[in-house]
Amino acid sequence: MDFNGQRILPAIRNMKDFEKILKSDIEYFILLNSHIGQLKSISEYSKKANKKLLLHIDLIHGLKNDEYATQFVIQNIQPFGLISTRSQVITTAKKKGLLAIQRLFLLDSTALETSYKLFEKTQPDFIEVLPGLIPHMIKEVKETTRIPVLAGGLIRTKDDIENALNAGATAVTTSNYELWE
């Protein structure tokens, strides 16, 4: 999976950004910070506009982050994929045939080693490395896990994007709409 060559995955935080996505040529996008009551309509509008919704399930207000919530979202919202830090969400998404993206926060060496062991079990389709500004860590995670990497968090410039892509990231996630093209 290479997102049909799309190298920037917009991460939207509000409805104004969602409207920009609907009017754009962008195919894949990430939904952050939404409310459970908005999900169905966002999903329906996305599908009508031929957009592929990647839902960050951990950030949905009004939704408990457990297997039942994951199953509810998969059955009723039907996103293209799910993003989460939680292994159960990733496992459930994969079982149901959704794209599964597991987030990795680069906190320290111990957290990194623990995450490597977790990825062996969950086998996500992608690992989103945060912050995405550390090219040598993007390269290390990709080489160590043999799982494609997305770079996100603190991406502020086109140079940040190029550095992440040159380090081996498949794509970059960013909420900065000025970088979406």
N, C-alpha and C positions, 0 to 999 in steps of 0.2 A: 504494500500500500504506500503510495507516494503522494496522496491528495491531488492526483491529476496534475502534478507539477506546481501546485500552489505552495509557495515557499513561506508565506505569511499567513498565519491563522489568527484572524481578529478575535480578540476576547472582549465581548461586549458586557457592559455593566448596567445599561439603561435602555429604555425604549427608543430614544433618539438614535443611539448607535444601531439598534436593531433595524430601524427604518433605513439607515444608510446601507446596511448589509442587503436588505431586500431590493434596493435600487441599484446595487452594484453588480459587477461581474463575478464577485467572490462566491465560490461554491461552498466551502467549508468554513464554519465559524464556531466559536466557543461561547456558551452562555454562562456568565458568572452572576452571582448576587441576584437571583430572581426569587419570586414568591411562588409557592406551589399553585396558587390560583391562576397564575399567568401561563403556566407551562403548556397546557393543552392548546391555547390559541397561538402561542409562539410556535409550537410544533406544526400546527396546521398551516399557518402563514408561511413558514419555512418550506414546507413541502410544496405548497402552491407555487412558490417562487423558485423551485428546484434547488433549494439550499439544503445542506447537510448539517444538522444540529449536533454538536458535540456538547453534551451537558455536563457541567461540573457539579455533580450531585451533592458534594459536601457543602456547597454554598447556597443551597436552595432553602429559603426560609419556610418553616412550617413542615419540614420533612425530616424525620429521624433517619440517621445514617445506619440502616441495618439491611439485612437481606430482604425483608418484607417491603421496605420502601423501594429498594432497587427493583424488585419484581413489579411493584405498582408502576413505577416510572417506565419500565420496559414495556409493560402491557398497555398502559393507558396513554403515555406520551410518545412512545416509539421514536426516541432519538436515534441518530445514526451511531452515536457512540457515547460512552460515559468516561468521565475523568474523576479520579478519586485518589486519596492517599490510603484508603482502606482496602485491604486484601480481599475481603468478602465481596465488596462491590465489584472488584475486578474479576474475581472468579465467576460471579453470577453473570456479569455482562458477557464474558467469554462463552459460558455455557449456552446463553441465549442468542449467540451469533452477532453481538454488537462489538464495535471497535472498543477496546479497553485500553485506556491510557492511565498509567499509574504515576502519580506525582512523587518526585524525590526532592526533598529540601536538603541542600548541602549545608548541614550544620557543623559536623565534625567527622573525624575518621570513624568513630564508633557507629554513628548513625549511618554512615555510608556502608560500612561492612554489614550491618544489620539489614540494610535495604538490599544489598546484593543477595543475601540468603533468602529474603522474602521474594525477590524477583524470580529466583529459581523455582519457587513453588507456584507463584501466580502466573508467570509467563505472560505479562501484558503484551499487547501489540506494540505499544510505544511506552517509553519512559519520558516524562516531562521533567527536565532538570531545571531546578530553580535555586539560585538565580542563574539565568542563562548567559551571564557575562564572563564565564570562566572557561575559555576554550579548551584548556588542557583537561578539565574535568568532564566536559562533554565528550571529548575523545576517549578518556579513560572509561567512562560509564558505557559507552557504546562498545568498546573493545572487550571490556570485562564481561558484560552481560550478553553481548551479541544480539541485543534488542535495539531497534531503531530509537533514536532520541529526538525529542522536541526540546527546544530551549525557550525558557520563559522567565519572566520576572526581571525587573530593572532594565529591560531592553528600551533604550531611550533614543538611539541614533541608528542611522543606516549602517554605520560602521559596526555597531554592536550586532546587527543582523548578519552582516557579511562575515564577521569573526566567528559567530556561532555556526553558520552554514559551512564555512571553510574548515571548521573543527570536526565536521561530520554530522551536524544536526540535519534531520530531514526537513524540518521547518521550524519557524520561530513563532511563538505565541506572544501577542502583545495587545494591550488595551489602548495603546496610543494610535488613534485613528489616522494621524498624520503619516504613520509608517505602514499603513495597510496596502498601499499600492506597490 
